[in-house]
Amino acid sequence: EKYVQDAMLKHADEIADYMLNQNALLFVCGDAKGMGKDVNDALAAIVCLYAAKHPHIIRPLLESLPKSSLPVDDASQLSKAQALQVLMQWSAQKRYVRDLWA
């Protein structure tokens, strides 16, 4: 079986570059219980992996989050919780849109 989240991880660098450097839009449509959560987790992992390879983006990325977000104590790595905050910001900006059903 082929799953969209697996394809996303295969193309992680390309997706991260589009989202982080080119202000791309990402639309996800599907089942909320399985695919929606798995795609969200894959995208958070992609952001973390890209940040690990390109640590210079971490501090600006974290500083771009709303002030109520997680503290910027360590800008040498990006946690999954911080990556999820990035996804929430993209969602608020209508750059990451999820049309999920039960």
LUMPADREN-298636 format. One record per residue (C-alpha): z, y, x; residue number from 1. Coordinates in steps of 0.001 Angstrom, whole numbers, plus 500000, padded with zeros to 6 digits. Last residue first. Example, Ala and Ser with C-alpha at 12.3 -4.5 7.8 and 13.67 -1.06 7.14 Angstrom:
! residues 2
VEXDO;w;v;u;resi
VEXDO;507140;498940;513670;2;
VEXDO;507800;495500;512300;1;
//
This chain:
! residues 102
VEXDO;w;v;u;resi
VEXDO;510117;511601;485342;102;
VEXDO;507587;514297;486170;101;
VEXDO;506840;516405;489224;100;
VEXDO;504673;519472;489718;99;
VEXDO;505895;520690;493107;98;
VEXDO;504727;523963;494624;97;
VEXDO;505262;524807;498268;96;
VEXDO;503787;528245;499039;95;
VEXDO;505094;529754;495787;94;
VEXDO;507355;532110;497810;93;
VEXDO;510420;530525;496187;92;
VEXDO;509036;527107;497119;91;
VEXDO;508440;528211;500702;90;
VEXDO;512058;529390;500811;89;
VEXDO;513278;526066;499426;88;
VEXDO;511194;524246;502041;87;
VEXDO;512775;526364;504787;86;
VEXDO;516220;525536;503386;85;
VEXDO;515257;521853;503534;84;
VEXDO;514419;522347;507223;83;
VEXDO;517889;523835;507724;82;
VEXDO;519511;520805;506088;81;
VEXDO;517317;518499;508196;80;
VEXDO;518607;520245;511319;79;
VEXDO;516467;522426;513569;78;
VEXDO;517131;522456;517274;77;
VEXDO;517819;524967;520054;76;
VEXDO;518724;527781;517662;75;
VEXDO;522362;526765;517451;74;
VEXDO;524732;528824;515333;73;
VEXDO;522201;530176;512851;72;
VEXDO;524337;529835;509720;71;
VEXDO;522971;528021;506658;70;
VEXDO;521424;530172;503986;69;
VEXDO;523044;533094;502164;68;
VEXDO;521235;535546;504448;67;
VEXDO;517866;534389;503102;66;
VEXDO;515755;532531;505655;65;
VEXDO;513549;534474;508080;64;
VEXDO;516240;534290;510772;63;
VEXDO;515971;530507;510700;62;
VEXDO;512221;530573;511335;61;
VEXDO;512525;533283;513974;60;
VEXDO;515209;531196;515770;59;
VEXDO;513311;527911;515536;58;
VEXDO;509781;528954;516502;57;
VEXDO;510423;528946;520283;56;
VEXDO;511509;525309;520025;55;
VEXDO;507907;524082;519683;54;
VEXDO;508050;520281;520036;53;
VEXDO;511465;520028;518366;52;
VEXDO;510346;522591;515766;51;
VEXDO;507329;520430;514924;50;
VEXDO;509519;517374;514444;49;
VEXDO;511980;519284;512244;48;
VEXDO;509214;520754;510054;47;
VEXDO;507599;517331;509717;46;
VEXDO;510951;515767;508795;45;
VEXDO;511389;518344;506011;44;
VEXDO;507851;517555;504810;43;
VEXDO;508601;513827;504825;42;
VEXDO;511832;514337;502860;41;
VEXDO;509974;516402;500230;40;
VEXDO;507217;513772;500052;39;
VEXDO;509816;511020;499581;38;
VEXDO;511653;512970;496876;37;
VEXDO;508482;513634;494912;36;
VEXDO;507096;510129;495414;35;
VEXDO;510055;508241;494064;34;
VEXDO;512033;509825;491250;33;
VEXDO;509878;512887;490603;32;
VEXDO;506598;511013;490102;31;
VEXDO;503558;513058;490999;30;
VEXDO;501959;516358;491963;29;
VEXDO;502535;518171;495234;28;
VEXDO;500857;521495;496040;27;
VEXDO;501024;522943;499554;26;
VEXDO;499977;526513;500366;25;
VEXDO;499147;527563;503911;24;
VEXDO;500814;530447;505736;23;
VEXDO;498795;529828;508924;22;
VEXDO;501501;529340;511520;21;
VEXDO;504300;527441;509808;20;
VEXDO;502486;525713;506935;19;
VEXDO;499129;525039;508598;18;
VEXDO;500697;524188;511950;17;
VEXDO;503228;521902;510285;16;
VEXDO;500478;520080;508378;15;
VEXDO;498410;519605;511547;14;
VEXDO;501367;518432;513592;13;
VEXDO;502496;515993;510889;12;
VEXDO;499148;514312;510239;11;
VEXDO;500468;510739;510360;10;
VEXDO;503657;511982;508704;9;
VEXDO;501607;513318;505788;8;
VEXDO;499724;510025;505458;7;
VEXDO;503059;508204;505237;6;
VEXDO;504293;510690;502615;5;
VEXDO;501125;510098;500569;4;
VEXDO;501774;506368;500329;3;
VEXDO;499341;503574;501100;2;
VEXDO;500000;500000;500000;1;
//
